[in-house]
Amino acid sequence: MRAEVISVGTEILLGQITDTNSTFISRRLAELGIDVYFKTTVGDNEQRMLEVLEIAAKRSDLIIISGGLGPTADDLTKQTVAKFLGQKLALDQAALASITAYYQANHKVMTENNKVQAMYLEDSEAIPNHAGMAVGNFYSNPNGPDYILLPGPPSEMRPMFTDEIMPRLKQRVDHLLFSRVLRFYGIGESQLVTDLHDLIEEQTNPTLAPYAKVGEVTLRLTAQAKTKDQADNLLDTLEVKIKARVGQYFYGYGDDNSLAEVVVSKLKEQHKKVAASESLTGGLFQATITSISGASNVFDGGFVTYAAQAKASLLHIPQDIIADNGVVSEITAQWMAKQTLKLMNTDFALSFTGVAGPDSLEGNPAGTVWIGLAQKDGSVSTKLCHFYGDRAEIRTKTVLEGLNLLNQALNKGKL
C-alpha cells in the first residue's frame, strides 16, 4: 500500500508553525508496513488543494490529510475533498450534540459555522474526536485511493490516529513492521557502515538503516512479521551479529532514549550521584542532566567556572596551578574534577575545560577540550579531545563525551 500524507495550512508554508503531524503519521504507518511515498504541504486555497488531490489520486493508494477541518473561512479541507470526490457533506448528530453541549456549558454563543466541524463526507465513516470538536473522515473509495481526513492540532490528531485510524488500517494489512533502535557513541557513521557493510548490502528481512546525529549514530532494525514474537526472533539474531562487530560502542535502545537518560538511569540503579564543574560548556552538562526526569536523585548541584578566577575562588584551585599549566590543560581538568568531588561529596565528578571557539585560547585551537573524571575511590582520569564544528556543536560534543566517560565508569561498576 502506497501512502501519501498531505499537510494543509498556509501557516506551515510561511514557517509560522512546524509540521509535526506528517512525521508522526509516517512513523505510525511504518509500524503497519505501509510505505509513505510522498509528503505534500499545501496552503488554504481550494484550487491548489484540488491540484494536489489530482496528483495524489494518480500515484497513491492511501491519502491522509491533516488540517483544515475547523469552522473558519480558511478551513476548506472537507469541502474541497467533497468537491473533488463528488460527495455531499452530512451532519454527524452525535458530534453536533457534543459541540452544542460544550457551548452551553461554557455559556458561549454557538455560531452557525461551528456546525462545519460536525460534518463529514456522506459516504465515509465519521471518526469521533475525543480531544476536540472536528470529526475525522475515513472514506473507502471503491474507484481509487482511500482518504483519511484528520484535524490539524496535534493534541487532537494523534489520539484520533492512534485510537481510531490505526485499528482500521491494521485490518487492511496482512503483516506488521516491528522496529528496534540501537544507539552508538564513539564511532562515526562511515566507520559503522564500513564495519557492517555486508549486513547492509545483503539485508532482506530484517533490514537495518543508519542515522547520524551530532556525536552519535543510531541503527534502526526493522522486521516484517505476522506476530511480535516472530519479529523479535529476527531482530535478536541481527542484533547479535551487529554487537559482535561494534558492540563496544553500543549504549542503549530507543528513538528517544538519549545517552543522558541512560546515564541517569544507571546512576539511579546504582544509587550514585554526580557533580560537575564546567568552563567552556557553561552549565550545559548540568542542564542536560537536570532535563531528565528523576535527576534530583542523582544530582545535587555543581559549578560553572567560566573564568580562571572562578576556578580559583569557587573550586579552591591554587592560582599557581592555573598560571603554570593554563586553563586548557590536563592538570587544570584534574584539579577541577578532584575539587568538585571533594566539595560536593559525590560518587563521580566531571570537569570540562577547553576552547569552544571561534578564537583560539592559550595557543589551543577551537575544539581543544580536556575532560576530567574523578571517582570516590580516589581515581582521576582525563581525556583530551579535538572536536570540529561551530561553537554550539563543540559544546554539545563535549557534553556527550563526558556522558560517555561516565557511562563507561558505571558499566565497570568501580564503586
Residue pairs with C-beta under 8 A, 6 or more apart in sequence:
1 34
1 35
1 61
1 62
1 172
1 173
2 35
2 37
2 59
2 60
2 61
2 62
3 29
3 34
3 35
3 36
3 37
3 60
3 61
3 62
3 63
3 64
4 36
4 37
4 38
4 39
4 40
4 56
4 59
4 60
4 62
4 63
4 64
5 21
5 22
5 25
5 26
5 36
5 38
5 39
5 40
5 64
5 65
5 66
6 39
6 40
6 41
6 42
6 52
6 53
6 56
6 63
6 64
6 65
6 66
7 19
7 21
7 22
7 39
7 40
7 41
7 42
7 65
7 66
7 67
8 41
8 42
8 43
8 44
8 49
8 65
8 66
8 67
8 68
8 76
8 77
8 152
9 17
9 19
9 41
9 43
9 44
9 67
9 68
9 152
10 43
10 44
10 45
10 74
11 17
12 18
12 19
12 41
12 67
13 41
13 42
13 43
19 41
20 154
21 66
21 67
21 150
21 152
21 154
21 157
22 39
22 66
24 154
24 157
24 158
24 161
25 36
25 64
25 66
25 150
25 161
26 36
26 39
28 161
28 162
28 166
29 35
29 36
29 64
29 169
30 36
30 177
30 179
30 222
31 176
31 177
31 178
31 179
32 166
32 169
32 170
32 173
32 176
32 177
33 173
33 175
33 176
33 177
33 224
34 62
34 169
34 173
37 59
37 60
38 56
38 59
38 60
40 52
40 55
40 56
42 48
42 49
42 52
44 68
44 74
44 75
44 76
45 76
46 76
46 79
46 80
46 83
49 76
49 77
49 80
50 80
50 83
50 84
53 63
53 80
53 81
53 84
54 84
56 63
56 145
57 63
57 84
57 144
57 145
60 145
61 145
61 146
62 145
62 146
62 148
63 145
63 146
63 147
63 148
64 147
64 148
64 150
65 77
65 81
65 147
65 148
65 149
65 150
66 150
66 151
66 152
66 157
67 77
67 150
67 151
67 152
68 74
68 75
68 76
68 77
68 78
68 80
68 152
69 75
69 77
69 78
69 117
69 134
69 135
69 136
69 149
69 150
69 151
69 152
70 116
70 117
70 134
70 151
70 152
71 111
71 113
71 114
71 115
71 116
71 117
72 113
75 116
77 149
78 89
78 116
78 119
78 120
78 121
78 137
78 149
79 89
81 87
81 121
81 137
81 139
81 147
81 149
82 88
82 89
82 121
82 122
85 121
85 139
85 141
85 147
87 121
87 122
87 123
87 124
87 139
88 121
88 122
89 119
89 120
89 121
89 122
90 119
90 120
90 121
90 122
90 126
91 115
91 118
91 119
92 118
92 119
92 120
92 126
92 135
93 118
94 128
95 117
95 118
95 126
95 128
95 129
95 133
95 135
96 115
96 118
98 133
99 110
99 114
99 115
99 117
99 118
99 133
100 110
102 133
103 109
103 110
103 114
104 110
114 133
117 133
117 134
117 135
118 133
118 135
119 135
120 126
120 127
120 135
120 136
120 137
120 149
121 137
121 139
121 147
121 149
123 139
124 137
124 138
124 139
124 140
124 147
125 137
125 138
125 139
125 140
126 135
126 136
126 137
127 135
127 136
127 137
127 138
127 150
127 160
127 164
127 165
128 135
128 136
128 160
128 164
129 135
129 136
129 151
129 156
129 160
130 159
130 160
130 163
131 155
131 156
131 159
131 160
132 151
132 153
132 155
132 156
134 151
134 156
136 148
136 149
136 150
136 151
136 160
136 164
136 165
137 147
137 148
137 149
138 146
138 147
138 148
138 165
138 168
139 146
139 147
139 148
139 149
140 146
141 147
148 165
150 157
150 160
150 161
150 165
151 157
151 160
170 176
174 226
175 224
175 225
175 226
176 224
176 225
176 226
176 231
177 222
177 223
177 224
178 222
178 223
178 224
178 225
178 228
178 231
178 232
178 235
179 220
179 221
179 222
179 223
180 220
180 221
180 222
180 235
180 239
180 253
181 218
181 219
181 220
181 221
181 253
181 254
181 255
182 218
182 219
182 221
182 239
182 242
182 250
182 253
183 216
183 217
183 218
183 250
183 251
183 252
183 253
183 254
183 257
183 258
183 259
184 192
184 216
184 217
184 218
184 219
184 246
184 249
184 250
184 251
185 215
185 216
185 249
185 251
185 259
185 400
185 404
185 407
186 248
186 249
186 404
187 195
187 217
187 246
187 249
188 212
188 217
189 210
189 212
189 217
192 210
192 217
192 219
192 246
192 249
193 200
193 210
195 245
195 246
196 208
196 219
196 242
196 245
196 246
199 208
199 238
199 241
199 242
200 208
200 210
205 223
205 224
205 234
206 221
206 222
206 223
206 224
206 231
206 234
206 235
206 238
207 221
207 222
208 219
208 220
208 221
208 222
208 238
208 242
209 219
209 220
209 222
210 217
210 218
210 219
211 217
211 218
211 219
211 220
214 389
214 393
214 396
214 397
214 400
215 396
215 397
215 400
215 401
216 259
216 400
218 255
219 242
221 235
221 238
221 239
221 242
223 230
223 231
223 234
223 235
224 231
225 231
225 234
243 250
251 259
251 262
251 404
251 407
252 259
252 261
252 262
259 400
259 403
259 404
259 407
260 288
260 289
260 291
260 292
260 403
261 292
262 407
263 289
263 403
263 406
263 407
263 410
264 289
264 292
264 294
264 295
264 298
266 407
266 410
266 411
267 273
267 274
267 297
267 298
267 410
268 294
268 297
268 298
270 410
270 413
270 415
272 298
272 346
272 347
272 348
272 410
272 415
273 298
273 299
273 300
273 344
273 346
273 347
273 348
274 289
274 298
274 299
274 346
274 347
274 348
274 349
274 350
274 406
275 299
275 300
275 301
275 302
275 303
275 340
275 341
275 343
275 344
275 346
275 348
275 349
275 350
276 285
276 286
276 289
276 302
276 303
276 340
276 349
276 350
276 351
276 352
276 402
277 302
277 303
277 304
277 305
277 311
277 314
277 315
277 336
277 337
277 339
277 340
277 349
277 350
277 351
277 352
278 284
278 285
278 286
278 302
278 303
278 304
278 305
278 306
278 351
278 352
279 305
279 306
279 311
279 327
279 336
279 351
279 352
279 353
279 354
280 352
280 353
280 354
280 355
280 356
280 369
280 394
280 395
280 398
281 352
281 356
281 395
281 398
281 399
282 304
282 306
282 395
283 304
284 395
284 396
284 398
284 399
285 302
285 350
285 352
285 398
285 399
285 402
285 403
286 299
286 301
286 302
286 304
288 399
288 403
289 295
289 298
289 299
290 299
300 344
300 346
301 344
302 340
302 344
303 310
303 314
303 315
303 340
303 343
304 310
305 311
305 314
305 315
305 336
308 322
308 327
311 317
311 322
311 327
311 332
311 336
312 318
312 319
312 322
315 335
315 336
315 339
315 340
315 343
316 339
316 343
317 332
317 335
317 336
317 339
321 331
321 332
321 335
322 332
324 331
325 331
325 332
326 332
326 362
327 353
327 361
327 362
328 353
328 354
328 355
328 361
328 362
328 364
328 368
328 369
328 370
329 353
329 370
330 370
330 382
330 384
332 353
332 370
333 351
333 352
333 353
333 370
333 371
333 372
333 382
334 351
334 372
334 374
334 380
334 382
336 351
336 353
336 372
337 349
337 350
337 351
337 372
337 373
337 374
337 380
337 382
338 349
338 372
338 374
338 380
340 346
340 349
340 350
340 351
340 374
341 348
341 349
341 374
341 375
341 376
346 376
347 375
347 376
347 415
348 373
348 374
348 375
348 376
348 406
348 409
349 372
349 373
349 374
350 371
350 372
350 373
350 402
350 405
350 406
351 370
351 371
351 372
351 373
351 374
352 369
352 370
352 371
352 398
352 399
352 402
353 369
353 370
353 372
354 364
354 367
354 368
354 369
354 370
354 385
354 394
354 398
355 361
355 364
355 365
355 366
355 367
355 368
355 369
356 366
356 391
356 394
356 395
356 398
357 366
357 367
357 390
357 391
357 394
358 366
358 390
358 391
359 366
360 366
366 391
366 394
367 385
367 386
367 387
367 388
367 389
367 394
368 384
368 385
368 386
369 384
369 385
369 386
369 387
369 394
369 398
369 401
370 382
370 383
370 384
370 385
371 382
371 383
371 385
371 398
371 401
371 402
371 405
372 380
372 381
372 382
373 380
373 381
373 382
373 383
373 402
373 405
373 406
373 409
374 380
375 409
375 414
375 415
376 415
377 414
377 415
379 414
381 405
383 401
383 405
385 397
385 398
385 401
387 393
387 394
387 397
387 398
388 394
389 397
